[in-house]
């Protein structure tokens, strides 16, 4: 039986799709990229923003109109959030499986083949996964295939989230925080590195909240970075007040740890931060930024902002502008607020900022970040960097002229996660190259291949 997995959302979902692919192959299924060849199509879904869910609904609507429809499954966050409502609302859906039940997918697909709908949901947060379920879920990570066409790989260090930001559904669809045993993480990392996956990214909803017994996240970073053969170690996504100096010092001291931090702030206003239940103040975030630059002057920091949160005034918006200008972010992900069903903000706060004002504030923050991003990148002009080459640049692929057989615009990333565009042969993809920076814009560095 052939299965196609289509992934929406964050790096956690991309990792889950890779793990599910390995699980299904080990169970005798063929995993295919072309959905036209598939007997089963699985949508791995995200519920963080409404737009992500609408994409899935659109796909399901088209699937319902097919005469010879494959079996359709919805897995991931949207599956847990909506549960049996998906089976009732969407005639195309045959299978619904939550993130904590992914280990059941081989048998669930067999059940669908035998006829009937299948529903496998996680317990509520007030309940716990039984020990057998936790063990089987951990085995998905431990039994993953280490092989791959890319030298990059995600490595999960924890599951779930306990932050309960008022706008966010993740704690309810991913469950409580559970940090993995560092012995398991190190074993998995070693197998990946031995197989040539020597550029690892540690992932978690709030990855630097990791703690297992006496091992904190800074300790874990040092342990993984010490594995022989590891070329690069990165991590996402971080939570501001869980970022201790020990993590920053590990980033400074260890040459294979990336000098990039993605640490969302969401607003520069204390009043809005309290309403969001973010658990820190503006001054605490400022102190984190100051500490990061003091310990690592060349660090690259990215953040997230939500504009138009309920009750946001022009003064609150100005505080976010001030924070962007003060912080020197490499880049920011900026979104207009939209209520998510099931969150405290949707239940208790009126979505009272007009759409037109949200759009204006969103565009204003984007423009200011463009200025800051350009200033950040411009400081790198004249320097040389080791770049991990990912392949041809998407911008070049959109051009009409056929690529040169000898030189194509390639794209790579520095240790600070800076995008670098340069001309070079296509066979550099997946390799490291030395590039001298000759120019810059707000999003990328423009370089010349030197070695």
C-alpha positions as a LaTeX table, in Angstrom:
\begin{tabular}{lrrr}
\hline
Residue & $x$ (\AA) & $y$ (\AA) & $z$ (\AA) \\
\hline
Unk1 & 0.00 & 0.00 & 0.00 \\
Unk2 & 1.31 & 3.47 & $-0.94$ \\
Unk3 & 1.07 & 6.46 & 1.42 \\
Unk4 & 1.67 & 10.15 & 0.64 \\
Unk5 & 2.31 & 12.58 & 3.52 \\
Unk6 & 1.63 & 16.29 & 2.93 \\
Unk7 & 3.00 & 18.55 & 5.67 \\
Unk8 & 1.79 & 21.95 & 6.87 \\
Unk9 & 3.29 & 24.10 & 9.63 \\
Unk10 & 6.42 & 24.20 & 11.73 \\
Unk11 & 9.64 & 22.24 & 12.08 \\
Unk12 & 7.92 & 19.98 & 14.63 \\
Unk13 & 5.47 & 18.86 & 11.95 \\
Unk14 & 8.26 & 18.36 & 9.43 \\
Unk15 & 10.07 & 16.14 & 11.93 \\
Unk16 & 6.87 & 14.21 & 12.71 \\
Unk17 & 6.34 & 13.59 & 8.98 \\
Unk18 & 9.87 & 12.20 & 8.65 \\
Unk19 & 9.34 & 9.94 & 11.65 \\
Unk20 & 5.95 & 8.73 & 10.41 \\
Unk21 & 7.50 & 7.97 & 7.01 \\
Unk22 & 10.12 & 5.77 & 8.67 \\
Unk23 & 7.49 & 4.10 & 10.85 \\
Unk24 & 5.28 & 3.29 & 7.85 \\
Unk25 & 8.19 & 1.95 & 5.78 \\
Unk26 & 9.20 & $-0.30$ & 8.67 \\
Unk27 & 5.61 & $-1.58$ & 8.73 \\
Unk28 & 5.66 & $-2.52$ & 5.06 \\
Unk29 & 4.10 & 0.57 & 3.48 \\
Unk30 & 5.61 & 2.46 & 0.55 \\
Unk31 & 5.90 & 6.23 & 1.12 \\
Unk32 & 5.52 & 8.20 & $-2.12$ \\
Unk33 & 5.85 & 11.90 & $-2.94$ \\
Unk34 & 3.18 & 11.89 & $-5.68$ \\
Unk35 & $-0.32$ & 11.84 & $-4.18$ \\
Unk36 & $-1.71$ & 10.62 & $-7.51$ \\
Unk37 & 0.05 & 7.30 & $-6.86$ \\
Unk38 & $-1.11$ & 7.00 & $-3.25$ \\
Unk39 & $-3.72$ & 4.69 & $-1.75$ \\
Unk40 & $-3.64$ & 6.81 & 1.43 \\
Unk41 & $-3.02$ & 10.55 & 1.78 \\
Unk42 & $-2.10$ & 11.90 & 5.23 \\
Unk43 & $-2.28$ & 15.65 & 5.94 \\
Unk44 & 0.04 & 16.56 & 8.82 \\
Unk45 & $-1.57$ & 19.73 & 10.10 \\
Unk46 & $-0.93$ & 22.90 & 12.09 \\
Unk47 & $-3.45$ & 24.81 & 14.23 \\
Unk48 & $-1.35$ & 27.80 & 15.29 \\
Unk49 & $-2.99$ & 30.13 & 12.76 \\
Unk50 & $-6.37$ & 29.99 & 11.05 \\
Unk51 & $-4.76$ & 30.32 & 7.62 \\
Unk52 & $-2.95$ & 27.00 & 8.10 \\
Unk53 & $-6.23$ & 25.23 & 8.87 \\
Unk54 & $-7.99$ & 26.85 & 5.91 \\
Unk55 & $-5.37$ & 25.37 & 3.58 \\
Unk56 & $-6.23$ & 21.91 & 4.88 \\
Unk57 & $-10.00$ & 22.50 & 4.61 \\
Unk58 & $-9.47$ & 23.58 & 1.01 \\
Unk59 & $-7.62$ & 20.34 & 0.23 \\
Unk60 & $-10.29$ & 18.26 & 1.96 \\
Unk61 & $-13.02$ & 20.01 & $-0.04$ \\
Unk62 & $-11.29$ & 19.08 & $-3.29$ \\
Unk63 & $-10.74$ & 15.53 & $-2.07$ \\
Unk64 & $-14.46$ & 15.09 & $-1.40$ \\
Unk65 & $-15.18$ & 15.77 & $-5.08$ \\
Unk66 & $-12.86$ & 13.08 & $-6.42$ \\
Unk67 & $-14.51$ & 10.04 & $-7.97$ \\
Unk68 & $-11.69$ & 7.67 & $-7.07$ \\
Unk69 & $-10.62$ & 9.15 & $-3.76$ \\
Unk70 & $-7.72$ & 7.64 & $-1.80$ \\
Unk71 & $-8.21$ & 7.10 & 1.91 \\
Unk72 & $-7.70$ & 10.49 & 3.61 \\
Unk73 & $-6.19$ & 10.99 & 7.05 \\
Unk74 & $-5.68$ & 14.15 & 9.13 \\
Unk75 & $-2.88$ & 13.92 & 11.68 \\
Unk76 & $-1.15$ & 16.45 & 13.93 \\
Unk77 & $-2.43$ & 19.51 & 15.80 \\
Unk78 & $-5.63$ & 20.07 & 13.80 \\
Unk79 & $-6.59$ & 16.43 & 14.41 \\
Unk80 & $-6.34$ & 16.85 & 18.18 \\
Unk81 & $-8.08$ & 20.25 & 18.21 \\
Unk82 & $-11.12$ & 19.19 & 16.18 \\
Unk83 & $-11.30$ & 15.45 & 16.82 \\
Unk84 & $-14.49$ & 13.81 & 15.59 \\
Unk85 & $-15.72$ & 17.16 & 14.23 \\
Unk86 & $-13.41$ & 16.53 & 11.27 \\
Unk87 & $-15.18$ & 13.26 & 10.53 \\
Unk88 & $-18.57$ & 14.95 & 10.79 \\
Unk89 & $-17.74$ & 18.12 & 8.83 \\
Unk90 & $-15.51$ & 16.69 & 6.12 \\
Unk91 & $-16.89$ & 13.75 & 4.11 \\
Unk92 & $-13.45$ & 13.09 & 2.63 \\
Unk93 & $-11.83$ & 12.28 & 6.01 \\
Unk94 & $-11.46$ & 8.61 & 6.98 \\
Unk95 & $-8.83$ & 8.84 & 9.71 \\
Unk96 & $-7.99$ & 11.35 & 12.47 \\
Unk97 & $-4.84$ & 10.86 & 14.57 \\
Unk98 & $-3.43$ & 13.21 & 17.24 \\
Unk99 & 0.31 & 13.96 & 17.69 \\
Unk100 & 0.63 & 11.65 & 20.70 \\
Unk101 & $-0.91$ & 8.71 & 18.84 \\
Unk102 & 1.24 & 8.71 & 15.72 \\
Unk103 & 2.74 & 5.35 & 16.70 \\
Unk104 & $-0.71$ & 3.84 & 15.98 \\
Unk105 & $-0.80$ & 4.90 & 12.32 \\
Unk106 & 0.13 & 1.53 & 10.72 \\
Unk107 & $-2.74$ & $-0.23$ & 12.47 \\
Unk108 & $-5.11$ & 2.73 & 11.97 \\
Unk109 & $-4.52$ & 2.62 & 8.22 \\
Unk110 & $-5.25$ & $-1.12$ & 8.26 \\
Unk111 & $-8.50$ & $-0.42$ & 10.09 \\
Unk112 & $-9.51$ & 2.16 & 7.48 \\
Unk113 & $-8.79$ & $-0.37$ & 4.73 \\
Unk114 & $-11.15$ & $-2.77$ & 6.47 \\
Unk115 & $-13.93$ & $-0.16$ & 6.33 \\
Unk116 & $-15.12$ & 2.58 & 8.68 \\
Unk117 & $-13.72$ & 5.78 & 10.14 \\
Unk118 & $-10.87$ & 5.79 & 12.65 \\
Unk119 & $-10.32$ & 8.27 & 15.49 \\
Unk120 & $-7.28$ & 8.27 & 17.80 \\
Unk121 & $-6.98$ & 11.28 & 20.13 \\
Unk122 & $-4.65$ & 12.22 & 22.98 \\
Unk123 & $-5.99$ & 12.48 & 26.54 \\
Unk124 & $-6.86$ & 15.89 & 27.96 \\
Unk125 & $-4.08$ & 17.86 & 29.66 \\
Unk126 & $-5.56$ & 16.92 & 33.04 \\
Unk127 & $-4.90$ & 13.28 & 32.16 \\
Unk128 & $-1.60$ & 11.60 & 31.34 \\
Unk129 & $-0.49$ & 9.37 & 28.52 \\
Unk130 & $-0.11$ & 5.87 & 29.93 \\
Unk131 & 3.43 & 4.54 & 30.22 \\
Unk132 & 3.01 & 2.19 & 27.25 \\
Unk133 & 1.90 & 5.06 & 25.01 \\
Unk134 & 4.84 & 7.21 & 26.14 \\
Unk135 & 7.22 & 4.33 & 25.46 \\
Unk136 & 5.81 & 3.68 & 21.97 \\
Unk137 & 5.90 & 7.40 & 21.16 \\
Unk138 & 9.56 & 7.59 & 22.21 \\
Unk139 & 10.34 & 4.56 & 20.05 \\
Unk140 & 9.26 & 6.47 & 16.93 \\
Unk141 & 12.16 & 8.86 & 17.51 \\
Unk142 & 14.61 & 6.15 & 18.56 \\
Unk143 & 13.87 & 3.85 & 15.61 \\
Unk144 & 14.01 & 6.54 & 12.93 \\
Unk145 & 16.14 & 5.98 & 9.87 \\
Unk146 & 19.37 & 7.98 & 10.06 \\
Unk147 & 19.85 & 8.01 & 6.29 \\
Unk148 & 18.81 & 10.94 & 4.13 \\
Unk149 & 19.73 & 12.99 & 1.09 \\
Unk150 & 20.46 & 16.06 & 3.23 \\
Unk151 & 23.21 & 16.41 & 5.79 \\
Unk152 & 20.73 & 18.42 & 7.91 \\
Unk153 & 18.30 & 16.79 & 10.36 \\
Unk154 & 15.87 & 17.81 & 13.10 \\
Unk155 & 16.25 & 16.17 & 16.50 \\
Unk156 & 13.44 & 16.39 & 19.05 \\
Unk157 & 14.48 & 17.12 & 22.64 \\
Unk158 & 11.04 & 17.67 & 24.19 \\
Unk159 & 7.33 & 17.45 & 23.53 \\
Unk160 & 4.47 & 19.74 & 24.48 \\
Unk161 & 4.27 & 23.17 & 26.08 \\
Unk162 & 3.38 & 24.55 & 29.52 \\
Unk163 & 3.45 & 28.29 & 28.78 \\
Unk164 & $-0.29$ & 28.84 & 28.13 \\
Unk165 & $-0.01$ & 32.08 & 26.17 \\
Unk166 & $-3.57$ & 33.34 & 25.93 \\
Unk167 & $-3.63$ & 33.36 & 22.10 \\
Unk168 & $-2.03$ & 29.93 & 21.57 \\
Unk169 & $-3.62$ & 26.51 & 21.10 \\
Unk170 & $-0.37$ & 24.50 & 21.26 \\
Unk171 & $-0.52$ & 23.46 & 24.97 \\
Unk172 & $-3.93$ & 21.90 & 24.30 \\
Unk173 & $-3.03$ & 20.05 & 21.10 \\
Unk174 & 0.58 & 19.06 & 21.93 \\
Unk175 & 0.04 & 18.35 & 25.63 \\
Unk176 & 2.26 & 19.10 & 28.64 \\
Unk177 & 6.03 & 19.54 & 28.47 \\
Unk178 & 7.99 & 16.29 & 28.58 \\
Unk179 & 11.75 & 16.39 & 28.14 \\
Unk180 & 13.43 & 13.37 & 26.58 \\
Unk181 & 16.15 & 11.38 & 28.31 \\
Unk182 & 19.50 & 12.91 & 27.27 \\
Unk183 & 20.88 & 9.39 & 26.77 \\
Unk184 & 18.26 & 8.83 & 24.06 \\
Unk185 & 18.97 & 12.20 & 22.47 \\
Unk186 & 22.73 & 11.55 & 22.37 \\
Unk187 & 22.23 & 8.06 & 20.95 \\
Unk188 & 19.93 & 9.37 & 18.22 \\
Unk189 & 22.32 & 12.24 & 17.44 \\
Unk190 & 25.24 & 9.81 & 17.17 \\
Unk191 & 23.39 & 7.61 & 14.66 \\
Unk192 & 22.45 & 10.64 & 12.55 \\
Unk193 & 26.02 & 11.94 & 12.52 \\
Unk194 & 27.44 & 8.50 & 11.65 \\
Unk195 & 25.06 & 8.43 & 8.68 \\
Unk196 & 26.33 & 11.78 & 7.40 \\
Unk197 & 23.60 & 13.97 & 8.94 \\
Unk198 & 26.20 & 16.17 & 10.61 \\
Unk199 & 24.18 & 19.42 & 10.84 \\
Unk200 & 21.56 & 18.98 & 13.56 \\
Unk201 & 18.77 & 21.24 & 14.82 \\
Unk202 & 17.38 & 20.54 & 18.29 \\
Unk203 & 13.63 & 21.24 & 18.30 \\
Unk204 & 10.94 & 21.82 & 20.90 \\
Unk205 & 7.99 & 24.16 & 21.33 \\
Unk206 & 10.13 & 26.10 & 23.83 \\
Unk207 & 13.37 & 24.23 & 23.32 \\
Unk208 & 15.43 & 26.02 & 25.98 \\
Unk209 & 12.86 & 25.02 & 28.64 \\
Unk210 & 14.37 & 21.52 & 28.41 \\
Unk211 & 15.17 & 19.87 & 31.72 \\
Unk212 & 15.62 & 16.18 & 32.51 \\
Unk213 & 16.61 & 15.46 & 36.11 \\
Unk214 & 19.79 & 17.54 & 36.61 \\
Unk215 & 20.39 & 18.18 & 32.90 \\
Unk216 & 19.39 & 21.63 & 31.68 \\
Unk217 & 19.40 & 22.86 & 28.11 \\
Unk218 & 22.87 & 24.41 & 28.32 \\
Unk219 & 24.22 & 21.06 & 29.54 \\
Unk220 & 22.45 & 19.26 & 26.69 \\
Unk221 & 23.88 & 21.63 & 24.07 \\
Unk222 & 27.42 & 20.97 & 25.34 \\
Unk223 & 26.87 & 17.19 & 25.37 \\
Unk224 & 25.48 & 17.04 & 21.82 \\
Unk225 & 28.08 & 19.48 & 20.49 \\
Unk226 & 30.80 & 17.20 & 21.87 \\
Unk227 & 29.85 & 14.26 & 19.65 \\
Unk228 & 32.65 & 13.56 & 17.20 \\
Unk229 & 31.82 & 14.46 & 13.63 \\
Unk230 & 29.12 & 17.04 & 14.36 \\
Unk231 & 29.67 & 19.99 & 12.03 \\
Unk232 & 26.82 & 22.31 & 13.09 \\
Unk233 & 24.34 & 22.40 & 15.97 \\
Unk234 & 21.34 & 24.73 & 15.97 \\
Unk235 & 18.12 & 24.92 & 18.02 \\
Unk236 & 14.59 & 26.39 & 17.79 \\
Unk237 & 12.40 & 27.89 & 19.20 \\
Unk238 & 13.46 & 29.65 & 22.44 \\
Unk239 & 11.52 & 31.24 & 25.29 \\
Unk240 & 12.94 & 34.53 & 26.65 \\
Unk241 & 13.05 & 33.98 & 30.42 \\
Unk242 & 14.35 & 30.39 & 30.07 \\
Unk243 & 17.47 & 31.70 & 28.29 \\
Unk244 & 20.28 & 31.57 & 30.83 \\
Unk245 & 23.84 & 32.76 & 30.40 \\
Unk246 & 24.96 & 29.10 & 30.39 \\
Unk247 & 23.31 & 28.58 & 26.99 \\
Unk248 & 24.85 & 31.74 & 25.56 \\
Unk249 & 28.27 & 30.79 & 26.90 \\
Unk250 & 27.97 & 27.35 & 25.27 \\
Unk251 & 27.15 & 29.09 & 21.97 \\
Unk252 & 30.18 & 31.35 & 22.40 \\
Unk253 & 32.62 & 28.64 & 23.45 \\
Unk254 & 31.75 & 25.78 & 21.10 \\
Unk255 & 32.79 & 26.33 & 17.47 \\
Unk256 & 30.16 & 23.99 & 16.03 \\
Unk257 & 27.17 & 25.64 & 17.79 \\
Unk258 & 25.34 & 28.14 & 15.60 \\
Unk259 & 25.29 & 31.79 & 16.65 \\
Unk260 & 21.60 & 32.27 & 15.87 \\
Unk261 & 18.69 & 32.68 & 18.28 \\
Unk262 & 15.01 & 32.68 & 17.38 \\
Unk263 & 13.31 & 34.06 & 20.49 \\
Unk264 & 9.75 & 35.41 & 19.97 \\
Unk265 & 8.68 & 38.43 & 22.04 \\
Unk266 & 5.22 & 39.07 & 20.43 \\
Unk267 & 4.87 & 42.65 & 21.76 \\
Unk268 & 6.97 & 45.48 & 23.17 \\
Unk269 & 4.22 & 46.56 & 25.55 \\
Unk270 & 4.04 & 45.31 & 29.15 \\
Unk271 & 0.27 & 45.69 & 29.13 \\
Unk272 & $-0.13$ & 43.51 & 26.04 \\
Unk273 & 2.44 & 40.99 & 27.29 \\
Unk274 & 0.34 & 40.57 & 30.47 \\
Unk275 & $-2.81$ & 40.12 & 28.40 \\
Unk276 & $-1.00$ & 37.55 & 26.29 \\
Unk277 & 0.14 & 35.75 & 29.48 \\
Unk278 & 3.69 & 35.66 & 28.16 \\
Unk279 & 5.22 & 35.42 & 31.63 \\
Unk280 & 7.83 & 38.18 & 31.31 \\
Unk281 & 8.07 & 41.96 & 31.07 \\
Unk282 & 9.52 & 44.20 & 28.39 \\
Unk283 & 12.49 & 44.99 & 30.64 \\
Unk284 & 13.20 & 41.27 & 31.07 \\
Unk285 & 13.24 & 40.79 & 27.29 \\
Unk286 & 15.50 & 43.82 & 26.92 \\
Unk287 & 17.83 & 42.30 & 29.53 \\
Unk288 & 17.96 & 39.05 & 27.54 \\
Unk289 & 18.88 & 40.97 & 24.37 \\
Unk290 & 21.58 & 42.92 & 26.22 \\
Unk291 & 23.03 & 39.74 & 27.76 \\
Unk292 & 23.09 & 38.00 & 24.36 \\
Unk293 & 25.03 & 40.83 & 22.71 \\
Unk294 & 27.38 & 41.17 & 25.69 \\
Unk295 & 28.32 & 37.49 & 25.62 \\
Unk296 & 28.23 & 37.12 & 21.81 \\
Unk297 & 28.58 & 40.49 & 20.06 \\
Unk298 & 28.15 & 38.87 & 16.63 \\
Unk299 & 25.00 & 36.90 & 17.49 \\
Unk300 & 22.05 & 37.01 & 15.06 \\
Unk301 & 18.65 & 37.27 & 16.75 \\
Unk302 & 15.21 & 36.81 & 15.20 \\
Unk303 & 11.84 & 37.37 & 16.84 \\
Unk304 & 8.06 & 37.16 & 16.34 \\
Unk305 & 5.44 & 39.88 & 16.76 \\
Unk306 & 1.64 & 39.80 & 16.83 \\
Unk307 & $-0.03$ & 43.08 & 15.83 \\
Unk308 & $-3.58$ & 44.06 & 16.64 \\
Unk309 & $-3.92$ & 41.91 & 19.76 \\
Unk310 & $-7.18$ & 42.69 & 21.62 \\
Unk311 & $-6.97$ & 46.08 & 23.31 \\
Unk312 & $-3.75$ & 47.11 & 21.55 \\
Unk313 & $-3.48$ & 50.91 & 21.48 \\
Unk314 & $-1.25$ & 53.14 & 19.42 \\
Unk315 & 0.98 & 53.48 & 22.48 \\
Unk316 & 1.32 & 49.67 & 22.69 \\
Unk317 & 2.16 & 49.57 & 18.99 \\
Unk318 & 4.82 & 52.26 & 19.44 \\
Unk319 & 6.40 & 50.11 & 22.16 \\
Unk320 & 6.80 & 47.29 & 19.62 \\
Unk321 & 8.36 & 49.70 & 17.15 \\
Unk322 & 10.79 & 50.83 & 19.84 \\
Unk323 & 11.70 & 47.22 & 20.67 \\
Unk324 & 12.52 & 46.39 & 17.04 \\
Unk325 & 14.69 & 49.49 & 16.70 \\
Unk326 & 16.45 & 48.78 & 19.99 \\
Unk327 & 17.13 & 45.08 & 19.42 \\
Unk328 & 18.84 & 44.93 & 16.01 \\
Unk329 & 16.97 & 41.81 & 14.90 \\
Unk330 & 18.26 & 39.96 & 11.86 \\
Unk331 & 14.67 & 39.31 & 10.89 \\
Unk332 & 11.21 & 39.13 & 12.44 \\
Unk333 & 8.09 & 37.13 & 11.68 \\
Unk334 & 5.18 & 39.55 & 12.00 \\
Unk335 & 1.53 & 38.44 & 11.99 \\
Unk336 & $-1.87$ & 40.04 & 12.40 \\
Unk337 & $-3.81$ & 38.67 & 15.36 \\
Unk338 & $-6.68$ & 36.31 & 14.64 \\
Unk339 & $-8.65$ & 34.49 & 17.37 \\
Unk340 & $-8.04$ & 30.76 & 17.71 \\
Unk341 & $-11.00$ & 28.73 & 18.93 \\
Unk342 & $-10.28$ & 27.16 & 22.32 \\
Unk343 & $-7.79$ & 29.77 & 23.53 \\
Unk344 & $-8.31$ & 32.09 & 26.48 \\
Unk345 & $-7.95$ & 35.17 & 24.27 \\
Unk346 & $-10.76$ & 33.95 & 21.99 \\
Unk347 & $-12.98$ & 33.18 & 24.98 \\
Unk348 & $-12.41$ & 36.31 & 27.06 \\
Unk349 & $-11.09$ & 39.12 & 24.84 \\
Unk350 & $-12.98$ & 40.94 & 22.10 \\
Unk351 & $-11.12$ & 41.10 & 18.78 \\
Unk352 & $-11.57$ & 44.88 & 18.84 \\
Unk353 & $-8.73$ & 46.22 & 16.67 \\
Unk354 & $-10.17$ & 46.96 & 13.20 \\
Unk355 & $-8.70$ & 44.96 & 10.32 \\
Unk356 & $-7.55$ & 48.13 & 8.56 \\
Unk357 & $-5.54$ & 49.21 & 11.61 \\
Unk358 & $-4.06$ & 45.71 & 11.97 \\
Unk359 & $-2.94$ & 45.87 & 8.36 \\
Unk360 & $-1.40$ & 49.34 & 8.78 \\
Unk361 & 0.47 & 48.33 & 11.94 \\
Unk362 & 1.61 & 45.09 & 10.35 \\
Unk363 & 3.00 & 46.92 & 7.33 \\
Unk364 & 4.67 & 49.52 & 9.54 \\
Unk365 & 6.48 & 46.89 & 11.61 \\
Unk366 & 7.54 & 45.08 & 8.43 \\
Unk367 & 8.99 & 48.29 & 7.01 \\
Unk368 & 10.89 & 49.10 & 10.20 \\
Unk369 & 12.23 & 45.54 & 10.37 \\
Unk370 & 13.35 & 45.85 & 6.74 \\
Unk371 & 15.46 & 48.84 & 7.79 \\
Unk372 & 16.89 & 46.99 & 10.78 \\
Unk373 & 17.49 & 43.83 & 8.76 \\
Unk374 & 19.39 & 45.79 & 6.12 \\
Unk375 & 21.53 & 47.45 & 8.80 \\
Unk376 & 22.25 & 44.05 & 10.37 \\
Unk377 & 23.26 & 42.48 & 7.04 \\
Unk378 & 25.26 & 45.50 & 5.88 \\
Unk379 & 27.65 & 45.03 & 8.84 \\
Unk380 & 28.73 & 41.69 & 7.30 \\
Unk381 & 29.90 & 43.21 & 3.99 \\
Unk382 & 33.60 & 42.60 & 3.41 \\
Unk383 & 33.72 & 39.54 & 5.68 \\
Unk384 & 34.08 & 35.89 & 4.65 \\
Unk385 & 31.89 & 33.09 & 5.95 \\
Unk386 & 31.72 & 29.34 & 5.76 \\
Unk387 & 28.37 & 28.61 & 4.15 \\
Unk388 & 26.38 & 25.37 & 4.10 \\
Unk389 & 25.08 & 25.32 & 0.52 \\
Unk390 & 21.44 & 24.24 & 0.31 \\
Unk391 & 21.02 & 24.39 & $-3.47$ \\
Unk392 & 19.92 & 26.74 & $-6.23$ \\
Unk393 & 18.30 & 29.92 & $-4.97$ \\
Unk394 & 14.50 & 29.97 & $-5.40$ \\
Unk395 & 14.78 & 33.45 & $-6.92$ \\
Unk396 & 17.09 & 32.12 & $-9.65$ \\
Unk397 & 14.73 & 29.22 & $-10.39$ \\
Unk398 & 11.97 & 31.73 & $-11.18$ \\
Unk399 & 14.05 & 33.43 & $-13.86$ \\
Unk400 & 13.32 & 32.65 & $-17.49$ \\
Unk401 & 16.88 & 32.10 & $-18.72$ \\
Unk402 & 18.24 & 28.55 & $-18.57$ \\
Unk403 & 20.97 & 28.12 & $-15.92$ \\
Unk404 & 24.60 & 28.03 & $-16.96$ \\
Unk405 & 26.18 & 24.60 & $-16.84$ \\
Unk406 & 29.13 & 26.08 & $-14.94$ \\
Unk407 & 27.61 & 28.71 & $-12.67$ \\
Unk408 & 24.19 & 29.16 & $-11.10$ \\
Unk409 & 22.94 & 31.42 & $-8.33$ \\
Unk410 & 23.22 & 29.21 & $-5.25$ \\
Unk411 & 21.88 & 29.70 & $-1.73$ \\
Unk412 & 23.48 & 28.78 & 1.56 \\
Unk413 & 23.45 & 29.71 & 5.24 \\
Unk414 & 26.07 & 30.91 & 7.69 \\
Unk415 & 26.41 & 29.84 & 11.32 \\
Unk416 & 24.24 & 32.87 & 12.10 \\
Unk417 & 21.49 & 31.57 & 9.78 \\
Unk418 & 22.13 & 34.38 & 7.30 \\
Unk419 & 20.94 & 33.55 & 3.80 \\
Unk420 & 23.82 & 33.95 & 1.35 \\
Unk421 & 23.33 & 34.18 & $-2.42$ \\
Unk422 & 26.34 & 33.63 & $-4.69$ \\
Unk423 & 27.22 & 32.25 & $-8.12$ \\
Unk424 & 28.73 & 28.78 & $-8.23$ \\
Unk425 & 28.40 & 25.26 & $-9.64$ \\
Unk426 & 25.30 & 23.24 & $-8.73$ \\
Unk427 & 27.41 & 20.38 & $-7.40$ \\
Unk428 & 28.14 & 22.52 & $-4.33$ \\
Unk429 & 24.68 & 21.64 & $-2.96$ \\
Unk430 & 25.05 & 19.86 & 0.36 \\
Unk431 & 28.66 & 20.98 & 0.78 \\
Unk432 & 30.42 & 23.76 & 2.64 \\
Unk433 & 31.89 & 26.71 & 0.74 \\
Unk434 & 33.83 & 29.84 & 1.65 \\
Unk435 & 32.05 & 33.00 & 0.49 \\
Unk436 & 33.14 & 36.64 & 0.73 \\
Unk437 & 30.26 & 39.09 & 1.22 \\
Unk438 & 30.16 & 41.86 & $-1.36$ \\
Unk439 & 26.65 & 43.25 & $-0.82$ \\
Unk440 & 23.47 & 42.90 & 1.18 \\
Unk441 & 19.75 & 43.60 & 1.36 \\
Unk442 & 17.27 & 43.34 & 4.21 \\
Unk443 & 16.88 & 39.56 & 3.88 \\
Unk444 & 20.16 & 38.20 & 2.51 \\
Unk445 & 23.88 & 38.57 & 2.01 \\
Unk446 & 25.25 & 38.70 & $-1.54$ \\
Unk447 & 28.59 & 36.98 & $-1.91$ \\
Unk448 & 31.40 & 35.77 & $-4.10$ \\
Unk449 & 32.70 & 32.19 & $-3.94$ \\
Unk450 & 36.30 & 32.10 & $-2.73$ \\
Unk451 & 36.84 & 28.45 & $-1.83$ \\
\hline
\end{tabular}
